[in-house]
Amino acid sequence: MPEPFPDVDALRSGGKRVLSRVLTRIETDTDKPETAAFLDRIAAQAKGHVLGLTGPPGVGKSTLTDALIRAFRDAGGGVAVLAVDPSSAITGGALLGDRTRLKTDPNDDQIFVRSMAARDRLGGLSDHSVAAIAVLRAAFDHVIVETVGIGQSEGDLKQAADTVLLCIQPGSGDSLQFMKAGIMELPDVVAVTKADMGAAARRAAADVKGALTLSPTGSKNWIVPVGLVSSQTGEGMEALIDQVKAHLDYLQTNGRLAARRASQHSAWFRDRVLSEYGQSGLRICQDLAEGQARHAPFSCFFEFSEKMDACLPPVT
């Protein structure tokens, strides 16, 4: 019989070894009732701010993640990084291994980096990634989720992060191309990387601002800031961190953060139902999605799947 999952205090004080064991176990014991109960308990005890970092390959996400880790640690906060990589078609494992590109101190227990495969979710977050985010945000002050790339399916990140930071590089296109890509509805903050490119970077920032004026961003009370940053020189990093902090402050007023996370929990539940049972399952689970799933998404799915599987013919 496996030992019980740790409580939140043991999770926070147990160091990297305990965290690694827990994350491995939620991957291997995904369908166990005790796993679902643990994840619901831990999801309700969130400590940290989840920053979702996305953008096209080559934009400099890993370099920016390095700079953010240093800034957060210099300020005294603990940082976890979940790097979601493309999956190997052969093994199903993480293909690029983003954590190998991050320059972190292995002896610092307040920095934790984990790579996870996107599996069958092109550009999105797997069920295991969502569960890992719930665990990491309970243990660290800052959680950075770095995703595969950018695309329509990258909307998954909006359902897992408190703040979505979109990275754009100079030469990415004009305002119309950004609109056509369908990415301007995602970010809470935009960073134009490689600011040392000068005029090209400033032109990209202007194009992004133009696209944002034409796209609904989800709230009339928050104006998405666009900043120029260079991870190499440090230009714009302090302003970027201030923008991320300002968005967190915005969420923490008028119950916005709690409402956002409850909505995310419901989305996690719906997404899992859709993945397992399709549109028919979604039609059946509407009441659960708007009720119990907002507070206990993992147990809610376990109970729903038990009932559904009892009604379905066995797989032969």
KAGI-V990213 format. One line per field, one symbol per residue. burial: 1 if it has 16 or more other ideal C-beta (glycine too) atoms within 10 Angstrom, else 0. Layout:
burial=???
//
This chain:
burial=0000110100110101001001101110000000110111111001111111111100111111111111111000011111111110000001110110010100000111111111101011111111111111111111111111111011111111111111111101001001100011011111111110100010011011011100100000000111111110001110011011001001100000100110011111111110001000100010011001110111111101100100000000
//
